[in-house]
Amino acid sequence: MGTQNYLHLWDDRFLYITPAIRSGLTARPSATLLVSASGRPFALEGTDGTRVRCTAALVAPHVPRRLDVDGCGLLSLNMEPSSNVARMLEGVQGDRGIQVIDAQCFGRLRERFEAALQGELRDSQLRELSTRMVEAVAGRPLRHVPLDPRIERVLERARTHVGPLPLRDLSAEACLSPDRLTHLFRQQLGLSIKRYLLWTKVRRTVQQFAGRSGPLADIAHKGGFTDMAHMSRTYQRCFGLVPSFLANGAQVQVRSDVGALHTWGPP
């Protein structure tokens, strides 16, 4: 089994592939689909007492969990909260923070998991594989479900703006009162505006690792964090990894397509 870690970035999702990982308590705004590459089980523990050994699981946004993947290989697919892939899985998740998935649902897709772990699939093949994985879990084809246009405008502003973004400015963008925007945003995305704005900082800085663009302090500033320490703390809470790990090309190969660069690249 290979030892390289891979991070593949697209506009609406990213896929982290690793032969082994052991993380402390982490939680992030994105729904996460975890799948064993080899078919051997990994361990997953939630703060609500959930303790499972499984070969596939769906973790809801903001749900804290500990993860122990001891050499079985892992595909960790993280869905952008506003994306179709994320909303497609809402019905599967229900009110359970950690949902064990029967890996049999993937069928012949499982034959490609080991190739993904070994770095043998092209970026386009991995994106297609990730779509098929989501469809297998949801039990239906992926389709476009538009968001409210006013929320779309707010999302666009949040993704492209670096620096403080007051609620009153976003309300003006949406032509809604602050209270109405707050309610509609949570209704459409399942998280608060404040949490989404923090997520945009994370996603913008992750994008920069694909270009190896300078010192970590510069990456933090360009992404919208106040300083490198703030970025590091946020990464630890979200991923259980420090930013310097992702910046090290000898440890992680970060790959990005044009769509991701357009959506999450420097303004």
MOKA-V362264 format. One record per backbone hydrogen bond with DSSP energy under -0.5 kcal/mol. NH is the residue of the N-H (numbers start at 0). CO is the residue of the C=O. Records with the same first field share a line. If there is no record, write none. Layout:
# MOKA-V362264
NH = CO  CO
This chain:
# MOKA-V362264
4 = 250
5 = 16
6 = 252
7 = 14
8 = 6  254
9 = 12
13 = 77
14 = 7
15 = 75
16 = 5  14
17 = 73
20 = 68
22 = 66
25 = 64
26 = 236
30 = 78
31 = 58
32 = 76
33 = 31  56
34 = 74
35 = 54
36 = 72
37 = 71
41 = 53
42 = 67
43 = 51
44 = 65
45 = 49
46 = 63
48 = 45
51 = 43
53 = 41
56 = 33
57 = 98
58 = 31
59 = 57  96
61 = 27
62 = 59
63 = 61
64 = 25
65 = 44
66 = 22
67 = 42
68 = 20
69 = 67
70 = 68
72 = 18
73 = 17
74 = 34
75 = 15  73
76 = 32  74
77 = 13  75
78 = 30  76
79 = 11
82 = 79
86 = 82
87 = 83
88 = 84  85
89 = 86
92 = 88
93 = 89
95 = 92
98 = 57
99 = 97
100 = 55
102 = 100
104 = 101
105 = 102
106 = 103
108 = 105
109 = 106
110 = 107
111 = 108
112 = 109
113 = 109
115 = 111
116 = 112
117 = 113
118 = 115
119 = 114
120 = 114
125 = 121
126 = 122
127 = 123
128 = 124
129 = 125
130 = 126
131 = 127
132 = 128
133 = 129
134 = 130
135 = 131
136 = 132
137 = 133
138 = 134
139 = 134
145 = 143
150 = 147
151 = 147
152 = 148
153 = 149
154 = 150
155 = 151
156 = 152
157 = 153
158 = 154
159 = 155
160 = 156
162 = 160
168 = 165
169 = 165
170 = 166
171 = 167
172 = 168
173 = 169
174 = 170
175 = 170
180 = 176
181 = 177
182 = 178
183 = 179
184 = 180
185 = 181
186 = 182
187 = 183
188 = 184
189 = 185
195 = 191
196 = 192
197 = 193
198 = 194
199 = 195
200 = 196
201 = 197
202 = 198
203 = 199
204 = 200
205 = 201
206 = 202
207 = 203
208 = 204  205
209 = 206
210 = 207
212 = 207
213 = 211
218 = 214
219 = 215
220 = 216
221 = 217
222 = 218
223 = 219  220
224 = 219
230 = 226
231 = 227
232 = 228
233 = 229
234 = 230
235 = 231
236 = 232
237 = 233
238 = 234
239 = 234  235
240 = 234
244 = 241
245 = 241
246 = 242
247 = 243  244
248 = 246
250 = 247
251 = 247
252 = 4
253 = 251
254 = 6  252
256 = 8
260 = 256
261 = 257
262 = 258
263 = 259
264 = 260
